[in-house]
Amino acid sequence: MSSPDERARETEQKMTDDERFSLIISLVGAVPSIGVPRDRRIPEAVMNMSAGYTPGVPRLGIPALQSSDASMGVTNPGYRPDDNGATAFPASIVVGSSFNPQLARDGGAAIGREARMRGFNIMLAGGINLARDIRNGRNFEYYSEDPWVSAVLGAEAVNGIQGEGVISTLKHFTLNCNETNRHWLDAVIDPVAHRESDLLAFQIAIERSQPGSIMSGYNKVNGFYLSGNHHLLNEVLKGAWGYRGYVMSDWGAVPEWDYALNGLDQESGIQMDVKQWGAEAFTDRLRKAYAEGKLPKERLSDMVRRILRSAYAVGIDKWGATPAVDMVKHNEIALEIARQGIVLLKNDGVLPLATDRPLKIGVVGGYAQLGVPSGTGSGAVLPVGGFAATVNIGGAHGVMGNIRNLFLLPSSPLAELKKLLPQAQIEFDGGYTPAESALLAGRSDVVIAFGIRVEGEAFDLPDLSLPWGQDAMIDAVATANPNTIVVLETGNPVSMPWRDKVKAIIQAWYPGQAGGQAIAEVLIGKVNPSGRLPITFPASLAQTPRPELSGIATPWGTPTTIRYDEGAEVGYRWYAQKGVAPLYAFGHGLSYTTFSYGDLNVSGGETVTAMLTVTNTGQHEGADVPQVYLTEAAGYKGMRLLGFDRVVLKPGESKRVTVTADPRLLARFDDSAGRWRIAAGSYRIAVGKSVEDLPLNADTQLDTRLFGS
């Protein structure tokens, strides 16, 4: 049996130049909502519209390539009017909060099956950009601010998708960490810090999953657009890391044909390049360059071979019968992700709610009578049966501004609470005015106030407040009734000016199509909350590396530079380095039981291995996420997550946990050598429940060494 590389080479050698050029572009299917008509190059026989179509070569057994967004499920922004809907999984940040790699894999596998049943052999998932800015509109599509968490979970999502015979991408390579003027954004960073943070996340994820494709970001890095960044694509990704798949562009990210020389293998969604830059890059212009000898034949062949190699490695050319898809099981996966990803931030004894007496409960705001919100943009998934409601918000953000919507998935927290609390008297107030909401609060035993916010592609948040006067509503409710519980459904942290007036705060994120049920189950204690924050919640934007976001006040289309001067010290690392206490720390999350840690043993040598015992010291079964950090090393004082585990324990039960660190998390990147360097000396290791709760510490010795690339 030939290897995928050998098969790709053999097939490519049999192709004509016309066939080669046909494989290095993809076409957006008809999308009336954003003004994209059906392209004449998509054959009439192709009825299954998608985000990207590339014709196959039947005589050589090469299937057509059809791609769909995205990480939360198979999207359908008007492509397929007859499609009844897909499973709308929780946002990736919910998976990040679960700290559970198996959930990432389960969700990926389900998405792969639903893609395959529609004939889609490429999923434009998953996103692993680090949450460098908590105003980034697409943070809900990513996992974490930490490179290890992002890499591990992102890799498992890819493994799940590709295990179903569907190519998965990793995106957006790299530093696509803000949406403000994203096509004109220059992300400036020290190259060594880049290798130790965002690039390290991609490197580890690629090693652990071998994704068929890498999608380049819209932005520049240090002055060069990612789709044509020779250093990052040719020297780092394909050179130092030896990546053998192909690089596709994001939709509308290729202004020049010579990006083919700099590492880009496929221009994707080329109609969007016409909208953005006025022309296609990899059709007539690239053919002209080829005819003039400016594009070497070997480079064209390499582009094609990389695409073919991924097709063969994942097996999209060997599809048999369409696998059976159990949508009920997929809903259960979505429900379990939401259950494990919901984070209990605060609880002053009001939760879980009593189920054995007729409480008067006021439920306020957040369209809780209809459903739960999702993020907006290309990642929004139409659920089976449609949205409970859609509210167009609009915005001055280019073509994406027209489709900025509040999408409500039909899983009503209010209805689920009524099911689970049959003895309670539950009233609902829509949060129309703070004064009206306060009236309901005053006559209730307990109030559950929902706070929601629309976040999504092509726009960042100007601040961390809740829109539509919801902060004032929550404040009024809490003033009228101190037994107030706040449930937040957002993709980023919020400012919480009412925090000290409420008894409990739940961060539910965008919890997917079963989110209402998961929220209700956590509120009554049917589910013991176990989510942990994968990003830091600041006390204010003044604590963050960029209190003012560059370019946010300028019109769409303004050249913008964002300097990531924090370098590799992203998120919790920044707060540790500056000695600043955030509102809620990375890794924080409460439970209805308690856990203790003990018997720490740390060994060194080439890397660090930490062993500890976790014991459930409370009265309820629950899950804990012990975390292992580097806090001090030769020449370094700060904080770096080295690893984590997730353990489920019954009351009184103990478990021995072992975490071995990837040595790159202990090292610094030596740019002159192009390798990782560990300095000899003493390394302090801390273990606990968050970066601010580390009861166990130990020192170990590491040997000096130069390794990797």
N, C-alpha and C positions, 0 to 999 in steps of 0.2 A: 504493500500500500504506500503510495507516494505521500510525502508530507504536504501540508497546505502550501508551503513555500514552493515546493517542486511543482505541484499541480498548477499554481498560479503562473509560474514561469512558462510551463508547457502551454497553457491556454493562451496566455498573452502573446506568445510567439505566433499563434495561428490567427490572430486578429488583424483586421485591416485598420488603417489609420482612422477611417470614419467610425469604426466600432470602438476604437480606443477613446476618441474624443467624445463619443456619446456616453461613455461610462463616467466621465469626470465632471458631469454637471447633474443637478437634480432640479426638477420643476415643481413649483407649488401647485397643488390642485386648485380648482376653482373655489374661491372664497369671496362671495359677494359682499360680506360684511366689511371687508377691508379693500374692496375694489379690485380684486384679482379675478379676471375672467378665466375661463378654461383656455389653456395654452394649446395652440394647434399642434404642438409636438407631442402631446399626450394622445395616444391612439384612441379612436372612438370606442374601441372595445373595452377600454379601461374605465370602469364605472365607479371603482372604489377610490374616491378622491382622498388625498392625504397631504401631509406637509411637504413631502418630497417624492417625486417619481423619476426614476432613471430607467430607460429601456434596457431590457436584457438582450442577450445574443443567443436566440434559440438554437442556432446551428451548433453552438459550442456548449450548450447546456447551462448557460449563464442566465439565472432568473432576473426578471425586472426587480429593481430595488424600490421598495415603498416604505417610507418612514413616517412615524407619527410622534408627536409630543405625547407625554413627557413623564416626569418622575412620579406623578400622583395618579396615573392611569392613562388610558387611551383617550386623547382629546378629540373633539369634533366641533371646531368653531365654524360650522356651516358647511363643511365639506360634504357630508353625507346626510341628506334630509331623511333618509329612510332608516338610519341607524337608531336603534331604540335606546342607546346609552350604554355606558360602561361603568364599572365599579369606580366610584370616586373615593380613592384612598385618602387617608389623612396626609397633610403636608409632610414633606421630608423632615422638617424641624421637629415634628411629633415623633418620628422614628429616632431622630437624634436624642430627644428627651428620654426615650425608652432605654438607651444604652444597651440595646439588645440586637446584636448582629443577626440572629436567626429571624427576627421580625423583618429586618431589611431584606433578607433573602426570600422569605415567604411572600412578601409584598411584590418583590421583583418577579418571582415566578408566576404569580397571578397575573401581573401586568403582561408578562410575556405570552401567557396563554390567551389572554383577551386580544392581544395584538395579532397573534397567529390566526385566531378564528376569523379575523377580518382580512387576512392575507397580507398583513404588514410584517416585513422581515427585518425592520430596523426600528428601534425605539430610541428617541432622542433623550435618553436618561442615562445616568443620573448626575445631578449637579452637586459638585463638592467644593464650590468656592467658599472660602472662609468668611465668616461674618465679621469683617473688619469694621463695618459701620452699621450701627443698629437702626439707621434710617434707610438702609438699602431695601428697595421695594421687593426684591426677590429673595430675601433671606429665608422666607418660608419654603422656598424650593431647595434649600441647602440644609446641611445637617448641623453645623456647629461652627464655633470660632476656633476649634482645636484641630490641628492637622491629623492627629492619630484617630480621634473619633470620626472625623470626616472621611478619612481613608478607609477605615475598617468597615463602616456602615455603607459607604458608597460602593466599595468593592463587592460586598455581599448582595447589594441590589443588582449590580451588573451580573454577578454569578447566577442570581435567580432568573433574570431575563434570558441570559445566554444559554442557561440550562434547558430552556424551552425551544432552542433553535432559532432565536431571534438576536440579531446583533444589537448590542447596547453601546452607547457612547458614554464617555465621561466629559463633562463640560463645566464651566466655560473656561478653557485654558487660555490665559490665567489672569488673575487680578481683576476679573469682571465683578468687582465688589461694590460698585455703585451703578445706578441706572441713569443718573443725571447726565444728559447729553452724551449718552454712552457711545454713539458713533464718532464723537469728537473728543473723547476723554483720553487723556494721557496719564496713566498710572505710573508715578515715579517712585522707585524703591531701590535701595541698595541691593545689588545682585546677590551678595552672600546671604543677606536676610531673606531674600526671596527664596533661595534654595532651602533655607531652614524652616520655611513656613508653608506658603501656598504651594510651591513646587514640590515640597516634600509630601504634602497630602496627595498630589497627583502621582508622584513616583511610587509611593507605597500602594495606592489603590490600583495602579496599573500592574504592579508585581503580583498582587493578590487576586486579580480578576482577568487580566489580559483582555480588556475591552476591544471590540472590533474597530472602534473609531474613537478619536478624540475630536471634540468640537472646539474650534478656536473662538475666543471672545470677540466682541465688537471693538474693544478698546485698544489703545496703544499701551505698550510697556516701555518706559524709558525712551519714548520718541518714535517707536516703530509699531505699526499695527500688528496685532497678534496673528492675523491671517497671513501676513507676509513677514513674520519675524524670524529671520534666518537664525539668529542665536538660539531662540527658545525652541523653534521647531526642528531645525537641522542639527544644531550642535548639542542641545540638551536632550530633547525628547527622542529623536531618532538616533543621535550619536551616542551621548554618554549613557542613556538609558537603554538603548537598543530596541526601541519600540518598533514593532513590525506591522502594526495595523496602519490605517490611513487617517489623515487629518481632513475633516470636513469643516467648512466655514459655517458660522452662524448665518442666518438668513439676512442678506443685505450687508455683508461684511467684507466684500471683495471689490475694492475700487480699481485694482490694477491687474493686468495679466501676469506681470512678472512675479506675483505671489507664488506662482507655480515653481519658480526657481528657488524660492525661499522656504519651501517645505509644505505648502498647501497642496493637497491631492484632489480635492473635489470642491467645486463652487456649488454651494447648496442654496436652493430657493432663488434661482437667478433672476426671477422677475422682481424680487425685492431689491436686487442690486440696480436694476433699471430705475426703480422708484427712488433709491437712495443716491446713486452715483451717476445715473443717466445712461448706463450701458452695461451689457454683460461683459464679463472679463474672460471667461474660459471658452468662448465660442469663436466668433470671427477674429477677435483680436489675438487670441492665443494661437489659432490656426495660422494667422499671418506671421506671428513670431516664429512658429515652427517651420514654415516655408522659407523664412529668411535665415534659418539656422540659429536663431536666438534662443529657442527652446530645444535643447538636445533631445534626440530620439530616445536616448537611454533614460532621461528624466521622465518623458512621457510614458515610457514602458514601466518605470518604477511606480508612477502614480497609479497606473492600471493594475499592476501586480499587487500592490498593497490592498486595493479594494477587493480584488479576487481572493487574496490570501484570507482576509477576514470572512468572506463569504464561505470559503471552504473550511476554515477553522471552526466556525460556529455551526456550519452545516445547513445553511439556508438553501443550498442546492439539492438537498436530500430530503426535503419535506415529504412525509407520507400523508396519510389521512389527517384531517384536522382533529386535534385532540378534543375530547369532551371538556366542556367548561362548566364547572359547578358554581353558578353565581351566588348561591346561598353560602357555599364555603368561602367564596371571596368576600362576601359581606362579613362573615365571621372573622376573617383575617383583618379587614378594615376595622372592625369593632375592637379586636384585641390590640391593634396598634394604638388606637385611641385610648383604651384603658391604661396601657402601660406608659403612654406618652404624656398624659395629663399630669401637671405638676402642682402639688399643694404647696403654695408659697408661705401661707400664714394660717394658723389655726389657734385661736384663743379659746378652745374648748367647745365651740359651737358645732363642730363636725365630729363624727357623722350625725346627720339629722335623726332624731328619734322616729322609729317606725311604729311604735306601740301606743301612741296616743294621738288624739285629733288636733294636731297643730294647725294654727292659722298661718298659712304661708303666703306671702306676697311675692310674686315673680314680676320683675320689672325689666323692660327694655330688651334690646338686642334682637328683636324679631323672634324671640324665643317661642312664640306661639306658632311660628312657621317652620323654623329649621335652624341650621348653623351655617355661618359664612364660609366661603372658600377664598383662596387667593385668586387674583384676576390675571389675565394675560394668557400666554400660550400654554400655561400649565393647568388652566381651569378645565375640569372634567365634567361633561354633561352626564349626570347619573341616569340610570334606568328610570324611565318615566318622566324625566325632565327636572328642572329646578323647581323648588317651591315658589320662588319669585326671583325676578331679575330687575335691578334698579340701575339704569345707566347714569353714571356720574360724570363721565367725560373728563377732559383735561387737555391742556396745551402740551401734549407729549408726542407730536408726530402722529403717524398712522395709528399707533397703539392707544393714543388718548381717546379716540372715538369708541374704543371697545373696553374702556375701563368701567367695570360693572361691579356692583354688589350682587354676587351669586349666593343664593340661599339653598343649601342642600336639604331635602325634605326629611329631616330627622329632628323633630321638635323637642327640645328639652322640657318644655311645659307639658306636652302630652306624655312624655316618658315619666316625669315626676308624678303625674296623676295616676299612671299605671302602678308605680312602685309604692305610692303612699295613699292607698285607698281610704284610710281613716282621716287624712288631712283635708282641711278646707283650703283650697288653693285658688287665689284670685290673680288675674294678670292685668298689668298696666303697661301700656306700650312705651312709656317714657316720653310722652308727648310734651309735658312741661315738668320741671322739677317740683313745682308746687303740687301738681296733681299726683305725681308719683309719691310725694311725701304723705299725702292723705292715706293712700293704701298702706304705706309703711307704718303709719301711726296706729292702725287697727290690726296689725299682724303680730304674731309671736316672733316670726323670723322673716327676713327679706332676702331674696336671692336676686341680685342686680346683675344683669348681663351688660358687658361692655364690648363693643365690636369695632373693627376698623378695616377698611378696604386697603389692601396693599397688593402690589403687583408689578408686572413688567413695565419698564420704560419710565417709571417715576420713583423718586425717593420721598421720604417723609420730611416735611420741614421742621417738625418737632415730634415729641413723644406723647402728645396729648391725644385723648379720645375725641373723635369728631362729633358733630351734631349736638354739642352741649351735654354729652354724657357724663363728663367729670362733674359738672354742676348737678346733674340728676343724682349721681351716686352720693355726692356730698349731702344733698337735701334728704335723701332716703336714710343715710346713716345718722344724720342729725335727728331725724324723727324716730329712728329705731336703731339702737346700738347693736342689736343682733342682726347685723347685715353681713351677708356673704357676697363677694364679688366674683363673678366668673368672667374671665377675659378670653375673648376669641380674636386674637391678633396674630400677626406673623413676626412681631418684634416686641421688645419691652415697651411698657407704657410708663408715664411719669408718676401716676398714683398720688395726686395731692391729697386724697382722702384716705390714704393708707392707715393712718393712726386711728381713724374713726370707725373702721370696720373690723369685724371679728375674724373673718377668714377671707383668703384670696386664693383662687384657683386659676392657673394658667392652662387653658384648654387648647390654645393655638387655633389652627384650622383643622378640626378633628375628623373631617371626612363624613361620608354618608351615614355612618352609624354613630356620629359624634354626640347627638342628643341623648342616646341611650347610655353611652359611656359616661357623660357628665352626670346624669341622674344617678347612675350606679355608684359613682364616687361620692356624690353628695350624701347618699343614705348609708354608705359603708358596705354595700354589696361588693364593691371593689375597693381594696385597700390601695390608695395611691402610691405609686412607686417611681413616677417620673422624676428626672433630675435635669436641672437647667443646662443646656448645651451652649448657652451664651450668657454673658454677664448682664445683669440689669443695673444700670448706673443710677445713682441718686439724682443726677442731672447730666445734661450734655456737657457741662463744664468739666466733668471728670474724664471725658473721652479724649482721644488724641486729636480730634478735629471738632471743637464745639460749633464752629461754623462750617458748613459743607460748601466747598468750593463750587461755584457755578449754579447753585440751586435757584438763585434769583434771576438768572439769565434766561432768555428765550431758548426754546428747543433749537439746536443747531449751532450753539455757541461753543467754540473750542474751549475746553476745560482741562485744567491740570489739577490732579489730586496727588499730594505728596504723602506717601505712607511712611512718615518718619518714625513711626513706632517699629518699623522693620519686622523682625521676627517676633516681637513681643506683642502678639495679637491678643485682644480680649483680656482674659484673666491674667495673662502674663504682664500686660501693661499695668493693671491695677496693683499687682504684686511689686513690680519694679518701682512704681511711684509711691507705694505705701498708702494707697487710697482705699477706703472701705466703700464698696458699692452698696446699692439698695439690696440686691440679692446676688449672691456669689455663684460663679460657675460650679456646677455639681450640686447645688442646693435643691432640696426637695424633702418634704415632710411625709410622714406615714402615720397610720393609726396604731402602729406598734412601735417598739423601740429596739435598737440594736446596739451591741457593744463589740469592740474589737480588742484582740489581745494576742499574745504569743507571737509577736513580730520577729521574723528572722530574715535578714537581708544578706545576700552574698554578692560578691563582685567578681573581678577578673576581667573578662572581655565585655560583659554587660552586667546589668543589675537584675537579680531575681529576688522578689519579695514574697514571703509566705506569711499569712496571718490567719487567725481564727475569727470568724464572724458568728455571733450568737444573737438569736432573737430573744430579747429579755422582756418582751411585752406579752400581751394577752391574745394577740391575733396573728394569724399567718400573714406574712408579708414578704415583699422583695426588697432587697437592699443592693446598692451599687457601691461597693468599696472601691476607692480610687487611690492610685499610687503616684506620688509626685516627686520630682527632683526639686529641691529647694536651695541647694548650695553645691557648688562644684569648683574645681580649679579655675579661677578667673571668672566665675559666674555666680551671681546671687539673684535669684528670682523665683520662677515657678514654671515647671513644665510637667504636664501629665505624661506619665510613662505607661500607664495601662489601667484597665478597670475590669471588673467582672460584675455579673448580675446573678444574685443568688436568691432563691425562694426558700424561706425557712418557716417551719411551724413554731409555735410558742415553745421556748426552751431548747430548740434545736440549734446545733452548731455545725459549721462547715469550714474546712480548711481551704483557703483560697491561695492560688499561686499566680503571680504576674511576672512575666519576664519581658523586659523592655527591649524594643527595637533599638540597637545601639546608636542609631542616628539621632534619637531623641536625647542622648547623652553627649552628643558630639557637636563640634562646630564644623562648618564647611570650609575647607581650605581652598580658596579660589585659585591660588597659584598652582596647587597640585591637582586640582580638579577632583579631590577626594575628601572623605570625612576624616576628621582627626579627633581622637579622644586624648585628652591630657591626663597624664598619670597623677594620682592624688586621691584625696578623700572626697567622697560624694555623700551628701546628706539626703536621705530618703524619708518622706513623710507619708503616712497613710491615714485616710479618713473619709468623711462623707461629702466634703466639698473643699474648695481651696481655703475656706475660712474655718473649717472644723477638722483639724488634723491631729488627733490625740496621740498617735504613735510616730516615733522618730527613731532612726538608726543611721549609723555611718558605715560606709564600706569603701574599699579601695578598688580602683580601676587601673588597669595597665595602659600604658600609652600605646597607641597604634593608629595607623593610617589605613583606611579601607574604603571600599565601595567607590561610587562615582556619582 
